[in-house]
């Protein structure tokens, strides 16, 4: 297998590479999100009642939630989350937790508020 170095980082130049630096300096990712992160990002639509965004998972390393909408999302750890007691997640912002294994719930003031969740799982 040949290796090419750009900026001191050796990069494999074959089809098994996860990352490839092209001759013009651009990068190609040659792997699916699921292979990189354990699972693909999950879309969750929130509304006027508390909705579970993600279930508990003992194999989770970290969890990121992105508010992909123009409405504030409120995040909590159980189904009692509300716009009064939830952690506000502003439009087009994200919040993340390292090492959190529990469930996560969300609520919004508008039906159909789009959120995206990405779980990073333990190896194996």
Phi, psi and omega in degrees: 000130178275151178234144177234140181246130174233122179064026178082006180253114178289134181230127177293140182248054178221178185290346179274357182293141170276332182224132179228132175266122180279165182297336177274004178092352179283163181250144172241128173265124185246050179205152177282153177304322181299320180291326181282320190248354182101325173199158179288156175303144182248133178270135178228128178261122182258160180210215188279351177241153180300131181232135178289123179275319180208142178279163176295151183206112181292345180265006183278133173270317181206167184216131176237136176238127180246128176274105185262040185212175182269359183253147176290138175252144179244127187249142176209176185262359177206183187283005175269003180300140179215177177288347178274318186250355181280158174281119182288134175243108185293159180306137177057035175236167180227160175223144182223155179226130172265132175079000180281124185251351185279182178279164180223137182236156178215161179210157179219171177265000181228136178291135175088021179292124187275121173236155177233137183236134176233121177258132170260124185257156176296150176293144176086000000 
